[in-house]
Amino acid sequence: MPMPKCIPPSRILFLLPLLVSCTIASTPESVAPAVFHVKAPQAQRVSVVGTFNGWDPEAHPLHGPDKNGVWTLRLPLSPGQYRYMFVVDGVRWIADPNAMAFQNDGFGGRNSVLFHGR
């Protein structure tokens, strides 16, 4: 069986900047946190669902409640427009009462709309 060829150290040092630059270039520079908060003092669990997580109630639970009954989550998102809702205790889906915009959800209700990073 032939022996594997080794890469000379001079080639590794030559290729290293390429690997580093590819890693840096693929990191999104414009990702910034969106802050979600909702007052639900009696809730046992609150999560945010939307176009950014496939409407998955398990993906992004909020932290809380604080002493005022407010649940909060800082979620890194790329700039864009997102539709979302809160899920309270796994069963009650509610629009964000503090949202700046809303859109028909296609089921007789409405989704909150977030314009992030614009």
C-alpha positions in Angstrom: 0.0 0.0 0.0 1.5 3.4 -0.9 2.3 5.8 1.9 0.1 8.9 2.1 1.7 12.1 0.9 2.3 14.8 3.5 1.7 18.4 2.8 4.9 20.4 3.3 4.7 23.0 6.1 5.3 25.8 3.6 2.1 24.9 1.8 0.1 24.7 5.1 1.2 28.2 6.0 0.3 29.4 2.5 -3.2 27.9 2.8 -3.9 29.0 6.3 -4.8 32.6 5.4 -7.3 31.3 2.8 -9.0 29.1 5.4 -9.2 31.9 7.9 -10.5 34.4 5.4 -13.2 32.0 4.2 -14.3 31.5 7.8 -14.5 35.2 8.5 -16.2 36.0 5.2 -18.9 33.5 5.8 -19.8 35.0 9.3 -22.8 37.3 8.9 -21.7 40.8 9.9 -25.1 42.4 10.1 -26.7 40.0 12.6 -28.1 42.0 15.5 -30.4 41.0 18.4 -34.1 41.6 18.2 -35.6 41.9 21.6 -39.0 40.3 22.2 -41.0 41.0 25.3 -44.6 40.3 26.4 -46.4 40.7 29.7 -47.8 37.4 30.8 -47.5 37.3 34.6 -49.6 34.1 35.0 -47.9 32.1 32.3 -45.7 29.1 33.1 -43.9 29.3 29.7 -43.8 31.7 26.8 -42.0 31.3 23.5 -41.8 33.3 20.3 -42.5 31.6 16.9 -42.3 33.0 13.5 -40.8 32.9 10.0 -37.3 32.9 11.6 -37.8 29.5 13.3 -40.3 27.7 11.2 -43.1 28.5 13.7 -41.6 26.0 16.2 -42.9 26.6 19.8 -39.9 24.8 21.2 -37.2 26.8 19.4 -37.1 30.1 21.3 -38.5 30.2 24.8 -38.5 33.6 26.5 -36.9 34.1 29.9 -39.1 35.2 32.8 -41.3 36.4 34.1 -39.5 39.3 35.8 -41.1 41.1 38.9 -43.5 42.9 36.6 -44.6 39.7 34.8 -42.7 40.4 31.6 -41.0 37.7 29.6 -38.0 38.6 27.4 -35.7 37.1 24.7 -32.8 38.6 22.8 -32.6 36.7 19.5 -29.9 37.4 16.9 -31.5 37.9 13.5 -30.3 39.1 10.1 -31.9 42.2 8.8 -35.3 41.6 7.2 -39.0 41.4 7.7 -40.4 38.6 9.9 -43.8 37.5 10.9 -44.2 36.2 14.5 -46.4 35.4 17.5 -46.1 34.4 21.1 -47.1 31.0 22.4 -48.3 31.1 26.0 -48.2 27.8 27.9 -48.0 25.8 24.7 -51.6 26.4 23.7 -52.5 30.1 23.3 -51.0 31.9 20.3 -51.1 35.7 20.6 -50.0 38.5 18.5 -47.5 40.9 20.0 -49.6 43.8 21.5 -46.6 46.1 21.1 -45.9 45.3 17.4 -45.6 48.2 15.0 -47.4 46.2 12.2 -49.6 43.2 11.7 -50.5 40.9 8.8 -53.4 38.6 8.2 -52.3 35.1 9.3 -54.7 33.2 6.8 -56.6 31.6 9.7 -58.8 34.6 10.7 -56.2 36.1 13.0 -53.2 38.3 12.6 -49.4 37.9 12.9 -47.1 40.5 14.3 -44.6 41.9 11.8 -41.0 42.8 12.7 -38.9 45.1 10.5 -35.5 44.3 11.8 -32.3 46.2 11.1 -33.6 48.7 8.6 
